[in-house]
Amino acid sequence: MANLIEEIMESLNPEVSKHLSANMGLREKDAMQMIPAVAPLILGGLKRQMEQHGGADRVDHILNKYGRADVLGRIGNEIGARANDENPDPRLGGLLGESGVRASDTLSKQFNLDPGIAMKIIPALAPIILGALSHKRDKAGLGANGIASLIDQDGDGEILDDVADFLLNGLSSSDPGKSSGLMGVLGALFSRRK
């Protein structure tokens, strides 16, 4: 999964961070760190849906419903619309649940953001991250099982080890405190409750 996040970062982060900064009043340095902070949560939410609510077909359903690839051609419009949303849903319905709220609180504290702005970050980035995954699926001709294998790249059934090094290295390089809270949210989101 870390490789997948790196691909998203390389292809999208300059444009995404520019629009996040302009629309939500973020410092450019902080805006650059939003995809590596949020992408593991979104992709991990997909993995949990896959494990607990219908397998690879469930992931395909979520991508078809919420992750249209054409969003990549209108990133500025998407972020602008989410920035003006008066009722943002960091839970993303059932995709993240209450962990989305906790993640927003963590983003607010660790990036010193107004809580109202922090609540908009996950809903703004989710369609773009899911759209990037849909684009990869469609371009490579991957089916539902192919997408499922991308989400758990080492095939061991665990999310945390797939993203821990990336998240810790990516955020701690500039501020060691910013990664620990997000790792805690990831751990809570994917603790086994079966």
N, C-alpha and C positions, 0 to 999 in steps of 0.2 A: 504493500500500500504506500510505503514511503516513496517508491519510484513514481507511482501515480500522482501523488501530491507534488512531487518535483516537476513532473510534466505540466501540471496545471499551473504551478508557480511560473515556470519558464514562459509558457505561452500566454498567460492571462494577467499575471500580477501587475505589470506596469500600468496597463489600462485600468484594471480594477482599482488599484491604489489611487490613481489619479482621480477617479470619479468618487471614491469613498472620501477622499480628502476634500474635494470640492463640495460635495453634497452634504456631508455630515460634520464638516469642520474638524476633521482629524488632522493631527500633525502627519506630514508625509512619511516620516520614519515609522510611526505607529501604523499607518494605513498599510505600509508594505508588509507588516507582520500579521495582518488579519487573515489572509488565506491560510498560512501555515498554522495559525491558531484554531481556525474554525473547520478547515477541511477534514481533519481527523474525526471531529465530532459528527459531521454529516455522513462521511463514508462509514464510520463506525455505527451510526444509526441504521444505515442500510444493512450492515452486516447483522445487526441484532434483529431487524425485521426478517432477514433471510433465515436466521437460526430459529426464530420463535413463531413466525407468522407466515409460513408458506414457501420457504425455500427460494430458489433462484427465480421462480416465476413472480414472487412477491417483489423482488428487486426490480425486475423488468416492468412490472405494473407501476411502481413508484416513479421510475424514470419516464415512462410513457405519459404519466399524469402530471408530474411536477418538474421534469428535467428536459424540456424541449431544447434540442440542439440549436435552434435558431436564435435563442437568447444571446448566443455569443456574438451575434451581429448587432446587438442593441444593448450592450452592457451599460452604457451611460443612462439610457432611458429606464432600464430595470432598477438600477441603484437609485436614480432620481425618484422614481415612483415609491420605492420602499422607504426612502428618506422622508417622504411626505405622508407616510402611513401613520394615522393617529392611533391605530390599534395593532401594533406589531405582535406577531406570535412567535417568540423564540422557541416554543415547543415544536413548531412545524407540525401541528396536529399531533399525531402519535409517533412521529419519527424520532423525536428526541424526548418528548414528554417533559417532566419537571427538570430533567438534566439540562434542557435548553435554557431554562430560567436561571439555574445555577451557573451555567457557563456564561450567560450574559452578566450576571453579578460579578463573576471572576474577571471578565473583560473590563467591566467598569472600574473595578478596584485596581487592577494591575496596569491598565493603560490610562488611569485617571480620567475616565470618560464620564460625562453626565449619564446617569442611569437610563434616562429616556433614549439617548443616542445608542447606548450599549444594547438596549433591547432590539434595536433595528439592524444590528450588524449581521446576526445569523440569518434572519429572513432575507436580507439583501444579498448575502453570499450564497445561500442554499440553491436558488435556481441556476446560478452561474456554475457552481461546482457540479450540480447534477446535470446541467446542460453539457458541460465538458465531458462528463462520463458518457452521456448519450451519444455525443459526437464521436467519441472513441469507439463505442459499441458499433455505431452505424458505419463508420469509415472502415473499421477492421472486419466488419461482417460477423461480429461476435453475437452469439445467442445469449440467452439468459444464463446458461452455465458459464459462458466465457466471462460475463460481467461478474458473476459470483466469484470466479477464481481471481479476478483482478482485486476484488475487495479483500480477499485473504491471500496475499501473494505467496506466503510461505506455506500455506495449506495446513497449518496446525490448529485451525479453529479458534485462534486467539487474536484479539484486536490490539491489545496494548503493546505487545512486542513488535508488531508491524509498524507502529508509529512512534514508539517511545524515543528511539534514537533521533529520528527526524525532528520531533517536537522539541526534545531537550536541546539538541545541538542548534536547531534553527533559532529558537527564542533565547536560549541561555547565552548565545554568543554576544548578544547585546545587553541582556539583562537577565541574570540567573533567576530572579524571582518570578518572571512572567511564565515560565514553563511549568512550575510546580503546581500551581493552582489548577491549570488546565489538565494536567495529568491526573489530578485528584478527581476532576469532573469525569474524565474518561474512565477512570477506575470505577466510579460509582455507577456510571451509565452501563458498563459492561460487566459488573459483578454478576455472578450467576444467580439468577432467581428463578429456577426451574422447578 
